[in-house]
Amino acid sequence: MTKRGNFLFVSQNGDEYTVAMTPELQDDIGTVGFLEFMEVDHVNKDDALASLEASKTVMEIQSPLTGTVVAKNEAAVSEPSLLNSAKAEENWLVKLTDVDPEEFSALEEA
């Protein structure tokens, strides 16, 4: 099941929630040229997950959910343009666990 929040897609797979940019956000910011993840193991909703620079903007990506960060797309740090890919296996940002199911349910349908 996929939901939307903070201009991000959140896909649930069991107890793991994968956070990725929506195509609209990809289009709005342009080609990503720099990505840096925040050094945190736990995030609250609206906490910064990452900082990025793209052809049209510099911005912080804010978490749509509270949870524990269990994986970061480290490949995108060395090759930030992966975040502009249409392939879900390339364009994800982080994976979260320990997410409140009610908080996930409250996000808008994708």
Contacts in CASP RR format, 6 or more apart in sequence:
PFRMAT RR
TARGET T0000
AUTHOR 0000-0000-0000
METHOD contacts of the structure
MODEL  1
MTKRGNFLFVSQNGDEYTVAMTPELQDDIGTVGFLEFMEVDHVNKDDALA
SLEASKTVMEIQSPLTGTVVAKNEAAVSEPSLLNSAKAEENWLVKLTDVD
PEEFSALEEA
1 11 0 8 1.000
1 12 0 8 1.000
2 9 0 8 1.000
2 10 0 8 1.000
2 11 0 8 1.000
2 12 0 8 1.000
2 110 0 8 1.000
3 9 0 8 1.000
3 10 0 8 1.000
3 12 0 8 1.000
3 64 0 8 1.000
3 104 0 8 1.000
3 107 0 8 1.000
3 108 0 8 1.000
3 109 0 8 1.000
3 110 0 8 1.000
4 10 0 8 1.000
4 22 0 8 1.000
4 64 0 8 1.000
4 107 0 8 1.000
4 108 0 8 1.000
4 109 0 8 1.000
4 110 0 8 1.000
5 64 0 8 1.000
5 107 0 8 1.000
5 108 0 8 1.000
6 46 0 8 1.000
6 61 0 8 1.000
6 62 0 8 1.000
6 63 0 8 1.000
6 64 0 8 1.000
7 21 0 8 1.000
7 22 0 8 1.000
7 24 0 8 1.000
7 25 0 8 1.000
7 28 0 8 1.000
8 19 0 8 1.000
8 20 0 8 1.000
8 21 0 8 1.000
8 22 0 8 1.000
8 25 0 8 1.000
8 61 0 8 1.000
8 64 0 8 1.000
8 93 0 8 1.000
9 19 0 8 1.000
9 20 0 8 1.000
9 21 0 8 1.000
9 22 0 8 1.000
9 110 0 8 1.000
10 17 0 8 1.000
10 18 0 8 1.000
10 19 0 8 1.000
10 64 0 8 1.000
10 65 0 8 1.000
10 104 0 8 1.000
10 107 0 8 1.000
11 17 0 8 1.000
11 18 0 8 1.000
11 20 0 8 1.000
11 88 0 8 1.000
12 104 0 8 1.000
15 97 0 8 1.000
15 99 0 8 1.000
16 70 0 8 1.000
16 95 0 8 1.000
16 96 0 8 1.000
16 97 0 8 1.000
17 65 0 8 1.000
17 67 0 8 1.000
17 95 0 8 1.000
17 96 0 8 1.000
17 97 0 8 1.000
17 99 0 8 1.000
17 104 0 8 1.000
18 88 0 8 1.000
18 92 0 8 1.000
18 94 0 8 1.000
18 95 0 8 1.000
18 96 0 8 1.000
19 49 0 8 1.000
19 63 0 8 1.000
19 64 0 8 1.000
19 65 0 8 1.000
19 92 0 8 1.000
19 93 0 8 1.000
19 94 0 8 1.000
19 95 0 8 1.000
19 96 0 8 1.000
20 88 0 8 1.000
20 91 0 8 1.000
20 92 0 8 1.000
20 93 0 8 1.000
21 61 0 8 1.000
21 83 0 8 1.000
21 91 0 8 1.000
21 93 0 8 1.000
23 86 0 8 1.000
26 83 0 8 1.000
26 84 0 8 1.000
26 91 0 8 1.000
28 56 0 8 1.000
28 57 0 8 1.000
29 52 0 8 1.000
29 54 0 8 1.000
29 55 0 8 1.000
29 56 0 8 1.000
29 57 0 8 1.000
29 59 0 8 1.000
30 54 0 8 1.000
30 55 0 8 1.000
30 56 0 8 1.000
30 57 0 8 1.000
30 84 0 8 1.000
31 54 0 8 1.000
31 55 0 8 1.000
31 81 0 8 1.000
31 84 0 8 1.000
32 52 0 8 1.000
32 53 0 8 1.000
32 54 0 8 1.000
32 76 0 8 1.000
32 80 0 8 1.000
32 81 0 8 1.000
32 83 0 8 1.000
32 84 0 8 1.000
33 52 0 8 1.000
33 53 0 8 1.000
33 54 0 8 1.000
33 55 0 8 1.000
33 80 0 8 1.000
33 81 0 8 1.000
34 52 0 8 1.000
34 53 0 8 1.000
34 80 0 8 1.000
35 50 0 8 1.000
35 51 0 8 1.000
35 52 0 8 1.000
35 76 0 8 1.000
35 77 0 8 1.000
35 80 0 8 1.000
35 83 0 8 1.000
36 50 0 8 1.000
36 51 0 8 1.000
36 52 0 8 1.000
36 77 0 8 1.000
37 49 0 8 1.000
37 50 0 8 1.000
37 72 0 8 1.000
37 77 0 8 1.000
37 94 0 8 1.000
38 47 0 8 1.000
38 48 0 8 1.000
38 49 0 8 1.000
38 50 0 8 1.000
38 51 0 8 1.000
40 47 0 8 1.000
40 69 0 8 1.000
41 68 0 8 1.000
41 69 0 8 1.000
42 67 0 8 1.000
42 68 0 8 1.000
42 69 0 8 1.000
42 98 0 8 1.000
43 49 0 8 1.000
43 63 0 8 1.000
43 65 0 8 1.000
43 66 0 8 1.000
43 67 0 8 1.000
43 69 0 8 1.000
43 96 0 8 1.000
44 63 0 8 1.000
44 66 0 8 1.000
44 67 0 8 1.000
45 63 0 8 1.000
45 64 0 8 1.000
45 65 0 8 1.000
45 66 0 8 1.000
45 103 0 8 1.000
46 62 0 8 1.000
46 63 0 8 1.000
47 62 0 8 1.000
47 63 0 8 1.000
48 60 0 8 1.000
48 61 0 8 1.000
48 62 0 8 1.000
48 63 0 8 1.000
49 60 0 8 1.000
49 61 0 8 1.000
49 62 0 8 1.000
49 63 0 8 1.000
49 69 0 8 1.000
49 93 0 8 1.000
49 94 0 8 1.000
50 60 0 8 1.000
50 61 0 8 1.000
50 93 0 8 1.000
50 94 0 8 1.000
51 58 0 8 1.000
51 59 0 8 1.000
51 60 0 8 1.000
51 61 0 8 1.000
52 58 0 8 1.000
52 59 0 8 1.000
52 60 0 8 1.000
52 61 0 8 1.000
52 80 0 8 1.000
52 83 0 8 1.000
61 93 0 8 1.000
63 94 0 8 1.000
63 96 0 8 1.000
64 107 0 8 1.000
65 96 0 8 1.000
65 99 0 8 1.000
65 100 0 8 1.000
65 103 0 8 1.000
65 104 0 8 1.000
65 107 0 8 1.000
66 99 0 8 1.000
66 100 0 8 1.000
66 103 0 8 1.000
67 96 0 8 1.000
67 97 0 8 1.000
67 98 0 8 1.000
67 99 0 8 1.000
68 96 0 8 1.000
68 97 0 8 1.000
68 98 0 8 1.000
69 94 0 8 1.000
69 95 0 8 1.000
69 96 0 8 1.000
70 95 0 8 1.000
70 96 0 8 1.000
70 97 0 8 1.000
71 94 0 8 1.000
71 95 0 8 1.000
72 93 0 8 1.000
72 94 0 8 1.000
72 95 0 8 1.000
73 82 0 8 1.000
73 83 0 8 1.000
73 92 0 8 1.000
73 93 0 8 1.000
73 94 0 8 1.000
75 82 0 8 1.000
75 90 0 8 1.000
76 82 0 8 1.000
76 83 0 8 1.000
76 90 0 8 1.000
76 91 0 8 1.000
76 93 0 8 1.000
82 90 0 8 1.000
82 91 0 8 1.000
83 91 0 8 1.000
83 93 0 8 1.000
84 91 0 8 1.000
85 91 0 8 1.000
END
